[in-house]
Amino acid sequence: MNNQAEDIPNRLEGKNIARLVCCILGVGSLVAWNAMLTITDYYYQVFPKYHPSRVLTIVYQLVANVFISTLAYKEAKLNTRFRNILGYSLYTAGTFCLIILDLASHGSGSVGAYVVLCLIVALFGLADAFVQGGMVGDLSFMCPEFIQAFMGGLGIAGALTSGLRLITKAIFDKSSDGLRKGALLFIGIATLIELGCLVLYVTVFAKLPIVKYYRSKAGKEGAKSVAADLAAAGLQEQAQQVQQMDETKIIRLTKKQLLRQNIDHGMNLFLIYVVTLSIFPGFLYENTGEHRLGDWYAPVLIAMYNGWDSIARFLPSIKIIAMESRKWITFCVIARFLLVPAFYFTAKYADQGWMLFLTSFLGLSNGYLTVCIFSIAPKGYNGPESNALGNLLCVFLLGGIFAGVCLGWLWLIGNGSF
């Protein structure tokens, strides 16, 4: 029986199905926010004076950072299943509310409509705090391919939303009120994707044999956060044993010890997203000037970033090009700061071809380095420690995003946009 259980991770069919599900759930954890980013051209038309790409990103990240920090502190006692279900439910409700808001306000640019839009975005930030930390923590004690697939799904969400946005923009480009119609259709598709991910997580993910194996293993190591998932998978006896486990007998590193051992991973994630979000999306929408592509220019830049970010997130799954050296990862992260002056001078002196190239490289390096860090960080830790570490790394990631968004406002100094 034990040999049969140990053989589960090597069953290719079950493993590949689980990887596909993880990838789809990764899409669902970011498609709502990426939908907001990719229809920002519409919100610039509706709210031209309110810097929507910058303001909405700050609202989103402020809420996400506050809650992810709280949830990471309490992760050992949280019901991960309830946490993820609540997160995907909030995403689904939020995207649907965007449609209701636009229909109710008739696409007007009133202050009231903008305030409600900010509240919906805050709801997305809350959902992100629930889902990202919950899923990453959960997958961190499973095989690296699962976290790679989930992170790949995050990239696919960006590429998918950008592709759909370009398609809807082309379909309605010459029709009356075409930008609004395309945005509404786009948000409708995002709502269906979120609903599908919610159903997939509730009905399928916990019952996959390989997922049950890893959660059962983590439960024996003292991860009480998996109890509800074990019960949902039909393992009520194991779930009860996990809940009744004496916490004083569970041997695990403290969060402080985990942080001390992985501070380089945390800071690297922070710095990766400081650079990325200081440029994307605000700079690409507001500081790249007028070019031959006209109002297609910003959506194309966003699509190039998302496309290459998506491709790069799957590269570490190829062992020969996966970067596992912590020193080399740190070197690459620091070198990315050269992108800031590169974007400045390209926007000022170069043509749109160079800007497309730089934006592609920004996405490529962002996705690749992110997945490399999340793949190697949990190695050598038991279930409860890996869960805690995954949550801690998400705190650094979201912290970097928030810092980058705030620094992105510096691009507006001196151009009369304040």
N, C-alpha and C positions, 0 to 999 in steps of 0.2 A: 504493500500500500504506500509506504514511504517513497519507494523507488518510482512509483507511478506519479506521485505528487511532485517529486523532484524533476520529472521528465516534462512536466507541463510547460515550463518556459521554452523548451526546445521544440515544441509542436508548432511548426511553421504556419499552418493554416490558422490556428487560433491567434498566433502572434500578429499575423498580417491583418486579420480582421480587427484586432484591438488597435493596431496602429492607424488603420483607416478611421475608426471611430474617434480616436484621440485627435486626429487631424481635423475632422468635421467639428468636433467640440472646440478646437482652437479657432476655427473660422467663426463659430458662434460667439466666442468670448470677445471678439474685436470687431465684428462686422457692423454692429450698431454705431460704434464710434467712428469707424472708417466711413460709414455712410454719411455721417455728419460732415466729415472732412471733405469728402468728394462732392458734396452739393453746396460747398461754401460759396461757389460762384453764384448760386441762386440767392444765398443769404446776403451776399454783398450787394445784390440788386435790391433786395427788400430792405436791408438795414445798412446803407452805405456809409453812415457816419459812426457806426459803433464797433468797427474793427472785429467782425464776428469770428474770424479764424483765430485771432489772438485771445479775445475775451472768453469765448466758449471753451477754448482749450484750458485756460486758467481755471475756470469754474470746474470743469471736469476733473482736472488733476488735483485741485485743492481738496475736493471731496474725497477723491480716491486715496490720496495720501493720508488724510486724517484717519480714514476707516481701515486702510490696510495696515497701518501701524498698530492700531488697537487690536485688530484681528490676529496679527502676527504675534502679539504679546500673549494672547489667550488661545492660540491655535491648538494646544494639547487638549483642551477641554471642550473644543467646539465639535459639533456634529457636522462633519464635512459634507455629508449627503444633503442635509437641509441647507447648508451654506451655498452649495452649488446650484441646487434647485431654485432657491430664492434669487440668486444672481441671474440665472437665465430667464426667470420669470420677469424680473425687473427690466431686463433688456427687451423682452418681447413687448411688455406693456409700454415702455418708453418709446420704442419706434412707432407703435400704433398711435400713441399720443401726439407724435409729430404730425401725423396725417390729420388727426382731429383738430389740432391747433391751426394748421394752415387752412383747412376748410372753414373753420369757425371764424377766422380773421380775414378770410378771402385774400390771403397773401399780402395783407397790409403791413406797413413798416412801423406800426405804432409802438410806443414804449411798453405798453402792457403786453403786447404779443412777444416782445423781446425778453421781458422779464420771465414770462411763462416758458419761453424757449430755454432760457438759462436754467430754470428749475428742472426741466426735462433732462438737460445735459447733466445737471447735478445727480439726477437719478441714474444716469449712465455711469457716473463716477462711483456711486455706491455699488452698483452691480459689478463693476470692474474689481473693486476691492474684495467682494465676495468670491467671484469666479476665479480671478487670476491667482490669488494666493491659495485658494482652495484646490484648484486643479493642479497647479505646479507643485504644491506640497504633497498632494496625493500621488502624483506621477513620479516624484523624486525617489520614492522607495521602490519603484518598479524598474524595469530595464531601461537603459538610456534611450532606446529607440522610441519609447512612448513619449518622453519629454521632447525629443527631437520632432516627432510627428505633431505634437500639440503646438510647439513653437512654429513649425512649418505652417500649421493651420492659421496662426496669427498673421503670417506673411501672405498666405493665400487670401485671407479676408481683405487685405489691402489691394492686392492685384485684382480680385474679383470685383470689388466695389468700383475700382477705377475703370475696369473694362466695361462694366455695366453702365457706368456714368457716361462714358464716351458714346456708347451705343444709344442710350436714351437721349443724349444731347443731339446726336445726329438725326435720330428719328423725328424729334420735335423742333429741330433747329429753325425751320422756316414756317412753322405753324404759329398761329396767334397764341401768345402767352406760353410759348414752347418751353422756356426754361423752367417754368413752374410745373408744367405737366410732366416733364422729364424727371424733375425732383420728386414729385409725388409717386410716380410709378416706381422710381428707384427705392424710396422708403418703403413702399408696399412690398417689394421683393425682399428687402432686408427684414421686414417683420415676419414673413413666411420662413426665412432662414432661421431666425431666432426661435420661432415656434418649433421648427423641426429639430433643432438642437436640444431644446427642452424635453421633447418627447423621447429623443434618442438617449439622453442621459437617464431619464426616469425609468425607461422600460428595457434598455439594452445593456448599457455599459457595465453595470454592477453584476450582471449575470454571465458575462464572458468568463470562461474557465480560467484563463491566464490572469485576469484581473482578480478573480476570487482567490486564486493561489497567492498572489502578492499581498493582498489585503489580509488574508488569513495569516500569512507569515508575519506581517507587520503587527497584527493583533497579538500574536504570541510574544512579540518583542515589547509589547506594552503600549502600542498606539491605540488609545481609546477613541480617537477620531474616526476610526473605521467601523465602529460597532454597528451603526445604522446601515451602512452599506452591506455588511455581512448579513444582517437580518433581511435586507431587501433581496439578497441573492439566495435566500433560503437556508442560510447557515445560522439559524437562531441559537443553537447551542453554543457555537463559538462566539457569537455576539454577546451572549449572556456572560460567558467566561471572561471576555475582554472587559465588560462593564464592572464585573466584580473583582477584577485584579487589584491587588494591593499596590498602590502607587509607591509606597516606601521601598518596595522590593524591585522596582523597575530601575535598571541601571542605564542612565543616559547622560550625555553631556548637557550642561546648561546652555541657554541661549548665549550667555556671555562667552563661554568657552568656544561655542560654534562660531561666533562672530570673530573672536580672536584668531581662530584658525583659518577663516575665510575672508578676512577683511580685504585682501587684494581682489578677490572675486566681486565683493560688494562694491568696492570703489571703482573697479573697472566698468561694471554695469552702470553705475551712476554717471561716470564720465562719458561713456558711449552715448547715453541719451541726453546728456547736457549738450553735446555737440549737435546731435541729430535734431533735437527739438528747438534749438536756437535758430535753426535754418528751416526746418519743415514743421508746419506748412506755411507759417506766417510770411517768412522772407520770400518764398516762392510765389505767393499771391500778391504781395504788396511792394516788393523791392526789385523786381526783375525787369521793369520797364515795358515798353511796347515793342512787339516783334511781329514778324510776318504771319504768325499763327493767330494773331488777334486774341479774341476771347477764348480760343482753344488752348492758348499757351499754358496757362496755369494748370488746367486739367491734365494736359499731356505731361507736364513736369511731375505732377502727383502720380500719374500712372507709371511713369518711368521709375520713380522711386519705389513704389509699391511692387512693381514687377520684379525688379532686381532684388529687393529685400526678400520677396517670396522665394525666388530661386536660391538665394544664398543660404536660407534657413535649412535647406535639404543637403547642402554640400558636406557638413560635418558627418552625415551618415555614411559617407564614403571614407573609409578609414585612412586611405592613403593621403587624403588632403585635409583630414581633421587635425586641428591644432590643439594639442594637449599640454604644451609647455606654458606654465603660468607666466614665466618671464617674457616669452614671445607675445603672449596675449596682451600683457601690460604695455610692451613696446608699441604694438599696433594701436592700442587704445590711445596712447599719448600722441602718436604720430597723426591720428585723425584730427587733432586740433589745427593742423595745417589747412584743413578744409574751410575754416572760417575766413581767413584772408583770401583763399582761392575763390570762394563764392563772391566776396566783396569785389575783387578786381574783375572777375568774369562778368558780373552784373554791370559793372561800370564801363568796361572797355571791350569785351568780347561779344561774339554773336550768339544766337540761340543754340547752335550746335554744341559749343563748349559747355553751355549751361545744362543741356540735356546729358552730356557726358558726366559732368560733375554730380548731377542729381542721381544718376544711375550708380555711380561709385559710392555715394552716400548711402544709398539703400543696400548695396552689395555688402559693404563693410559692416553696416548696422546688423543685418540679419545673421551674417556668418559669425561674428564675434559673440553675439548674444547667445546663440545656440551652443557654441563651443563652451562657454562658461557654464550654462545650465546642464550640459552633458557631463562635465567632469567634476563639478562641485560636490554632488552627493556621493561619489564613490568612497567606499570604506566606512560608511555610517549605517547604523541600523534604521529600522522603520521610523520610530519617533524622532530620531535626530534628523533624518532626511526630510521629513515633513516640516520640522521646525526651520531647517536651513532653507528649504524652498520658499517658505513664507518670508524669511529674512531677506533673501535675495530679491524678492518682489518688492519689498520696501525700498531697497536701494534703486531698483529699476524705476519705480514710480517717482521716487525722490529726484532722480536725474531728469525724468521727463518734466516734472514741475519746475525744476531749476532752469532747464533749457527753455521752457516756454516763457518764463520771466525774463531771462536774458535776451530772448528774441525781440523784446520791446526796444532794446538798445538800437536796433536797426532803424527805428523811426526818428532817432535824434537828428535834428538838423534838416529834415526833409519836409517840415511843416505839416506832419500828419497828426500831431497831438492836438 
